[in-house]
Amino acid sequence: MTALKGLARQGKPKLNHGGRAKDEVYRQMFRLEERRPGAEIGLAIAILHAWLTAESNSESSLERVWLKNITPICLRMIETALQATDTVSNCAQ
């Protein structure tokens, strides 16, 4: 049984913490594009976690470069979504 579990995992490389953080940031970006409720805070938390993960790993220079590039995009996405929400709620009043 243990041998079978090992075989099943061979096709799926295990992601390191940085890879998981990156996946979560992209997942939250897609959620925000889909206009899901709470996606703004989800993306903010994911990007914060990614920064914390990168800071705790001294060998993550590529992660930091990626974060320096993606963070401004995420912030613009969050700001745009919040402005759109404000505009809709102001029009409803």
TORVO-65226 format. One record per atom (N, C-alpha, C): residue number from 1; residue in three letters; atom name; x, y, z. Coordinates in pm, whole numbers, plus 50000, padded with zeros to 5 digits. Layout:
BEGIN
- nuti vopa mipa east north up
- NUM ALA CA X Y Z
...
//
This chain:
BEGIN
- nuti vopa mipa east north up
- 1 MET N 50082 49881 50000
- 1 MET CA 50000 50000 50000
- 1 MET C 50086 50125 50000
- 2 THR N 50193 50126 50077
- 2 THR CA 50282 50242 50080
- 2 THR C 50348 50263 49945
- 3 ALA N 50383 50157 49877
- 3 ALA CA 50445 50168 49745
- 3 ALA C 50349 50234 49647
- 4 LEU N 50222 50202 49657
- 4 LEU CA 50124 50264 49567
- 4 LEU C 50110 50413 49594
- 5 LYS N 50114 50452 49720
- 5 LYS CA 50105 50595 49751
- 5 LYS C 50224 50669 49693
- 6 GLY N 50341 50611 49702
- 6 GLY CA 50461 50673 49646
- 6 GLY C 50452 50688 49496
- 7 LEU N 50395 50588 49429
- 7 LEU CA 50379 50594 49284
- 7 LEU C 50279 50702 49244
- 8 ALA N 50175 50716 49321
- 8 ALA CA 50073 50817 49288
- 8 ALA C 50130 50957 49299
- 9 ARG N 50223 50977 49390
- 9 ARG CA 50280 51111 49410
- 9 ARG C 50387 51147 49308
- 10 GLN N 50441 51050 49240
- 10 GLN CA 50551 51080 49148
- 10 GLN C 50510 51176 49038
- 11 GLY N 50387 51172 48994
- 11 GLY CA 50341 51260 48888
- 11 GLY C 50311 51401 48936
- 12 LYS N 50301 51420 49067
- 12 LYS CA 50267 51550 49122
- 12 LYS C 50384 51603 49204
- 13 PRO N 50460 51696 49149
- 13 PRO CA 50570 51750 49229
- 13 PRO C 50517 51829 49347
- 14 LYS N 50578 51812 49461
- 14 LYS CA 50535 51884 49580
- 14 LYS C 50584 52028 49571
- 15 LEU N 50493 52122 49592
- 15 LEU CA 50528 52263 49586
- 15 LEU C 50593 52307 49715
- 16 ASN N 50692 52391 49705
- 16 ASN CA 50749 52450 49825
- 16 ASN C 50657 52561 49873
- 17 HIS N 50690 52620 49986
- 17 HIS CA 50602 52724 50041
- 17 HIS C 50587 52842 49945
- 18 GLY N 50694 52880 49877
- 18 GLY CA 50687 52990 49781
- 18 GLY C 50596 52957 49665
- 19 GLY N 50601 52833 49617
- 19 GLY CA 50514 52791 49508
- 19 GLY C 50369 52791 49548
- 20 ARG N 50342 52747 49671
- 20 ARG CA 50205 52750 49721
- 20 ARG C 50154 52893 49735
- 21 ALA N 50241 52980 49785
- 21 ALA CA 50202 53120 49801
- 21 ALA C 50171 53183 49665
- 22 LYS N 50255 53153 49567
- 22 LYS CA 50234 53206 49432
- 22 LYS C 50102 53154 49374
- 23 ASP N 50075 53026 49391
- 23 ASP CA 49949 52969 49343
- 23 ASP C 49829 53036 49409
- 24 GLU N 49841 53062 49539
- 24 GLU CA 49730 53125 49611
- 24 GLU C 49708 53268 49563
- 25 VAL N 49815 53341 49536
- 25 VAL CA 49800 53478 49484
- 25 VAL C 49727 53474 49350
- 26 TYR N 49769 53385 49260
- 26 TYR CA 49702 53376 49130
- 26 TYR C 49556 53333 49146
- 27 ARG N 49529 53240 49237
- 27 ARG CA 49392 53194 49261
- 27 ARG C 49305 53311 49306
- 28 GLN N 49358 53392 49397
- 28 GLN CA 49282 53506 49447
- 28 GLN C 49265 53615 49340
- 29 MET N 49363 53629 49253
- 29 MET CA 49350 53724 49142
- 29 MET C 49234 53682 49051
- 30 PHE N 49225 53554 49023
- 30 PHE CA 49115 53504 48940
- 30 PHE C 48981 53524 49010
- 31 ARG N 48976 53500 49141
- 31 ARG CA 48853 53522 49216
- 31 ARG C 48809 53669 49207
- 32 LEU N 48906 53759 49215
- 32 LEU CA 48875 53901 49207
- 32 LEU C 48825 53937 49067
- 33 GLU N 48885 53881 48966
- 33 GLU CA 48838 53906 48829
- 33 GLU C 48695 53856 48809
- 34 GLU N 48660 53749 48881
- 34 GLU CA 48525 53695 48871
- 34 GLU C 48425 53771 48958
- 35 ARG N 48475 53872 49029
- 35 ARG CA 48394 53958 49117
- 35 ARG C 48326 53879 49229
- 36 ARG N 48400 53784 49284
- 36 ARG CA 48346 53708 49397
- 36 ARG C 48351 53792 49524
- 37 PRO N 48251 53779 49608
- 37 PRO CA 48249 53856 49733
- 37 PRO C 48370 53825 49820
- 38 GLY N 48432 53929 49874
- 38 GLY CA 48546 53912 49963
- 38 GLY C 48677 53886 49894
- 39 ALA N 48678 53889 49762
- 39 ALA CA 48800 53857 49688
- 39 ALA C 48910 53961 49710
- 40 GLU N 48871 54086 49737
- 40 GLU CA 48971 54190 49760
- 40 GLU C 49057 54158 49881
- 41 ILE N 48991 54123 49991
- 41 ILE CA 49064 54091 50113
- 41 ILE C 49140 53960 50096
- 42 GLY N 49084 53866 50022
- 42 GLY CA 49153 53740 49997
- 42 GLY C 49284 53761 49922
- 43 LEU N 49282 53849 49823
- 43 LEU CA 49404 53879 49748
- 43 LEU C 49504 53954 49834
- 44 ALA N 49456 54048 49913
- 44 ALA CA 49546 54122 50002
- 44 ALA C 49616 54027 50100
- 45 ILE N 49541 53935 50157
- 45 ILE CA 49600 53839 50251
- 45 ILE C 49697 53746 50180
- 46 ALA N 49662 53701 50061
- 46 ALA CA 49750 53611 49986
- 46 ALA C 49882 53678 49952
- 47 ILE N 49878 53804 49911
- 47 ILE CA 50003 53874 49876
- 47 ILE C 50086 53899 50001
- 48 LEU N 50020 53927 50112
- 48 LEU CA 50092 53944 50238
- 48 LEU C 50159 53814 50281
- 49 HIS N 50087 53703 50271
- 49 HIS CA 50146 53572 50303
- 49 HIS C 50265 53542 50212
- 50 ALA N 50252 53576 50085
- 50 ALA CA 50362 53551 49991
- 50 ALA C 50486 53630 50031
- 51 TRP N 50467 53756 50073
- 51 TRP CA 50581 53837 50117
- 51 TRP C 50644 53778 50243
- 52 LEU N 50561 53735 50336
- 52 LEU CA 50614 53676 50459
- 52 LEU C 50690 53547 50430
- 53 THR N 50639 53467 50339
- 53 THR CA 50708 53344 50300
- 53 THR C 50842 53375 50235
- 54 ALA N 50844 53474 50148
- 54 ALA CA 50968 53512 50080
- 54 ALA C 51070 53566 50179
- 55 GLU N 51024 53641 50276
- 55 GLU CA 51115 53698 50375
- 55 GLU C 51173 53592 50468
- 56 SER N 51097 53486 50494
- 56 SER CA 51146 53382 50583
- 56 SER C 51241 53286 50513
- 57 ASN N 51244 53290 50381
- 57 ASN CA 51331 53202 50303
- 57 ASN C 51443 53286 50242
- 58 SER N 51562 53270 50293
- 58 SER CA 51673 53354 50248
- 58 SER C 51718 53324 50105
- 59 GLU N 51679 53209 50051
- 59 GLU CA 51721 53171 49916
- 59 GLU C 51617 53205 49810
- 60 SER N 51524 53292 49840
- 60 SER CA 51411 53314 49750
- 60 SER C 51422 53444 49671
- 61 SER N 51535 53470 49610
- 61 SER CA 51549 53594 49533
- 61 SER C 51454 53599 49414
- 62 LEU N 51429 53484 49351
- 62 LEU CA 51334 53481 49239
- 62 LEU C 51192 53511 49287
- 63 GLU N 51157 53462 49405
- 63 GLU CA 51026 53491 49461
- 63 GLU C 51011 53640 49488
- 64 ARG N 51116 53702 49539
- 64 ARG CA 51110 53846 49568
- 64 ARG C 51095 53927 49440
- 65 VAL N 51165 53888 49336
- 65 VAL CA 51152 53957 49207
- 65 VAL C 51008 53943 49158
- 66 TRP N 50955 53822 49165
- 66 TRP CA 50816 53800 49122
- 66 TRP C 50722 53886 49206
- 67 LEU N 50742 53888 49338
- 67 LEU CA 50657 53968 49426
- 67 LEU C 50665 54117 49395
- 68 LYS N 50786 54166 49365
- 68 LYS CA 50802 54308 49332
- 68 LYS C 50727 54343 49204
- 69 ASN N 50715 54247 49114
- 69 ASN CA 50642 54270 48989
- 69 ASN C 50492 54253 49005
- 70 ILE N 50449 54156 49085
- 70 ILE CA 50306 54124 49094
- 70 ILE C 50232 54211 49194
- 71 THR N 50300 54257 49298
- 71 THR CA 50232 54335 49402
- 71 THR C 50164 54460 49349
- 72 PRO N 50230 54542 49267
- 72 PRO CA 50159 54661 49214
- 72 PRO C 50036 54624 49131
- 73 ILE N 50043 54514 49060
- 73 ILE CA 49928 54468 48980
- 73 ILE C 49814 54430 49074
- 74 CYS N 49847 54356 49179
- 74 CYS CA 49745 54315 49277
- 74 CYS C 49682 54436 49344
- 75 LEU N 49764 54533 49381
- 75 LEU CA 49711 54654 49446
- 75 LEU C 49617 54730 49354
- 76 ARG N 49655 54742 49226
- 76 ARG CA 49566 54809 49130
- 76 ARG C 49435 54734 49115
- 77 MET N 49443 54601 49110
- 77 MET CA 49321 54520 49099
- 77 MET C 49229 54542 49219
- 78 ILE N 49289 54543 49339
- 78 ILE CA 49211 54563 49461
- 78 ILE C 49147 54702 49461
- 79 GLU N 49226 54805 49429
- 79 GLU CA 49175 54942 49427
- 79 GLU C 49063 54958 49324
- 80 THR N 49080 54901 49207
- 80 THR CA 48978 54909 49103
- 80 THR C 48850 54841 49147
- 81 ALA N 48863 54725 49207
- 81 ALA CA 48744 54652 49254
- 81 ALA C 48672 54730 49363
- 82 LEU N 48748 54789 49455
- 82 LEU CA 48687 54867 49562
- 82 LEU C 48619 54992 49508
- 83 GLN N 48681 55058 49410
- 83 GLN CA 48620 55176 49349
- 83 GLN C 48491 55139 49277
- 84 ALA N 48492 55025 49209
- 84 ALA CA 48371 54980 49138
- 84 ALA C 48259 54950 49237
- 85 THR N 48295 54892 49350
- 85 THR CA 48196 54863 49454
- 85 THR C 48139 54991 49511
- 86 ASP N 48226 55090 49535
- 86 ASP CA 48181 55219 49587
- 86 ASP C 48089 55289 49488
- 87 THR N 48123 55282 49361
- 87 THR CA 48041 55346 49258
- 87 THR C 47904 55282 49250
- 88 VAL N 47898 55151 49256
- 88 VAL CA 47770 55081 49251
- 88 VAL C 47686 55113 49374
- 89 SER N 47748 55116 49493
- 89 SER CA 47670 55144 49613
- 89 SER C 47625 55290 49617
- 90 ASN N 47704 55383 49562
- 90 ASN CA 47664 55523 49557
- 90 ASN C 47549 55543 49458
- 91 CYS N 47551 55471 49348
- 91 CYS CA 47442 55482 49250
- 91 CYS C 47312 55425 49304
- 92 ALA N 47320 55326 49390
- 92 ALA CA 47200 55263 49446
- 92 ALA C 47132 55353 49548
- 93 GLN N 47204 55449 49605
- 93 GLN CA 47146 55535 49708
- 93 GLN C 47067 55642 49648
//
